[in-house]
Amino acid sequence: MVSIVIPAHNEEDLLGATIGALTGVARALGRPFEIVVVDDDSTDRTAAVAAEAGARVVRVKLRHIAAVRNAGAAAARGEHLIFVDADTIVPPQTLGAAVEALEGGASAGGTHARLPAGEPWWARAGWAPFQWGMILLRLPGGAFMFMTRAAFDAAGGFDERFFASEEIHFARALRKTGRFVMVRPPVVTSARKFHALGAAGIMRQWLGMLVRGPRVLRSREHLGLWYGDQRRK
């Protein structure tokens, strides 16, 4: 079975489209699959939207993305695990390539993410360092990662010492478990943070984290970019 795990906190606006696209793509693979939404203390209709779209809902109260991802893995039934962000659309070729890689002996992998077409130049410029960093370093973002259950266990799961960048640390650990594959095409992830904060707000967030250094990743306190309310319709 392929288990697709989606961590979610107050994602009612975008979650339905993410699950709908995944369901159609997964069915076309012709393999058993499940979609598990880990509802992390949402105050909106996230759980209802997930259930209405056919996902299995697991409720937690953690507000800690690494721990939420690990809770999803614990609840998942499959031997192949795929993590997808709640605001991300996965193309058919990407999911197919991930499953094919795992069935072909890869232990883990991922892909990079791009913003939807038509986003303003300043949003695309703000996202470019992430996108090109993922490509050049061959490290996936959290928007789409996959691995076998054995690789997940061997790597120790997502490192719960971190409240952000947990996917980078995990990808590095996964590389030690066996063959790591970056597939194409990229997934398409929302630009909502850019729209909510604007160019100046995004710059303030990044400068604040740079000034505070790596220790900032070990607490929610200064990570509003991930733990603030950057939702939009």
Secondary structure by P-SEA (a helix, b strand, c coil): cbbbbbbbccccccaaaaaaaaaaaaaaaccbbbbbbbccccccaaaaaaaaabbbbbbbccccaaaaaaaaaaaccccbbbbbcccccccaaaaaaaaaaaaacccccbbbbbccccccaaaaaaaaaaaaaaaaaccccccbbbbcaaaaaaacccccccccaaaaaaaaaaaaacbbbbbccbbbbbccccccccaaaaaaaaaaaaaaccccccccccccccccccccc
